[in-house]
Amino acid sequence: NSRLTTAGGSVELTATTGTIVFDGIDTSVNTGNAGSVTLQAAGDITTIENFLVELVDPENISAGVTDIADASINTSVSVNGSGNGGDISLISTNGSIDTSSGDILSVTPDGRGGSVALQAGGNITVKSIGSYVNPTGDAGSITLQAGGNITTTGLLGENGEGTLISSAKTGNGGQISLTSTNGSIDTRSGEIWAFSINGNAGAIALSAADEINTAEIKASAESGDGSGGTISFSNAGDVNTAEIDVSADLGNAGSISFSGASDINTAEIDASSVSGNGGTVSFSGFVDIADDTDTGQMTSSFSPPDDISTQQIDVSSVSGNGGTVSLFSVGEINTAQIDASSVSGNGGTVSFSSADEVTVDTDSGQITLSLSLSGVSEINTAQIDASSDSGNGGTVTVSGAGEIKTEQIDTSSVSGDGGTISFSSAGNIDTAQIDASAVSGNGGAIALSAGDDINTAQIDTSSANDESIGNGGNVTLDAQGNVQVTSINAQGGDSGTGGDVDITANGFFSATGTFTDQNDIDASISTAAGSTGGQ
């Protein structure tokens, strides 16, 4: 075991039956291309020491800003040079990889970050990995594949916040992939970055047989016309994450997907865009498809997520269309505010649903989910905003077997049509104000169906502008128990028609408030319009 220094030359070590243990490897250069590092062993690969390296800062975009790292493997280009970082490959066929004594670095200020690939039959433990570029060039990829657990233990650099970094300033962020076939993933020691300042962000994929636990993950396009990246989680255990960011400035926001079979807990999720379209955020079940080694037939299993708990989800846009949010679970769903609104484009789509069946066509491999009203015990959300100023309001759909509780729901529009709102529950529905109104266009339709009671504040599907030719939206309330509303405003415009209001209750119906309609009448329910009133 000793430190190897090659000044740009490549390093290849193979232990066909044993292990590899070393103090450090340095193939860095002042300028030009750094050397590659390839280590392959049947047993463990372990670093036991580190050495100091000055490198460009991964996040600070000011020229000349540097940081100091404790490296175990360094294939970087110096802070004043140009060239490509060297590729790094570590393979332990039957053992584990442990580089927690120092950072793995393939960094350059001008060129391409080197790819870093670690593969082990057992566990992979790293302090941190950097394959980033600042300021010019594309970041490299980071790939960790383990039969056991994948764990990060520290931060990159003295001022660091990240533990796996594949970011870029003017180029594109790199791809980061972590796969644990029989274990868990834990990167809570630091953040995962595949963002780009002026280019496209990279993709981040985490897949594990057990739990996934992370700190903040960022695959955003922070300025310029680049697009946000894609972040995906796929595992049979719990998922616990801090903030997740795939936002964009001028380009489209990215997508975030959770395919989990147990509880999913997240902090704030940002898939918004300023000038592009909002992104997609989805929570769904874990589908495992495999070949039966005895029969040769394809087998499949479907494990839907249990409880889902999230903080704010933002897929809004200023100039583009709002994005899509979909949540699917057989347990409780609890969310903070969901924002799928747009100023100049159309509002997005928000849906909550449950499914209890999955069908897999063994010939085509096509997967079909059968949605039903069995499985969801309770849905609790804060405000949902799918409104628009200049475009059409979005769509909100919530279906579940248990109680549904929401704060304000807004699919209204100023210049376009209000969006559609649909709730279906085998239990109670309890909401704050529901607004699908339009100023110049048509009000959206609102339909609530409950196996027990319906309790709502004001319901507004109106298009009641004096100069509007828009129609009021229809309102349908159907409950096996009682129905209580504050008021229902389904008025049409001066040249439009009022919406129809249809209320069915096996118990009592009550409207507890009033408003002044276009005929100066204090009403609890109004379908008045300049042309024809609704029913």
Summary of the structure (lengths in Angstrom):
residues: 535
radius of gyration: 27.6
end to end distance: 85.9
largest distance: 90.3
contacts: 2351
relative contact order: 0.05
helix: 0%
strand: 46%
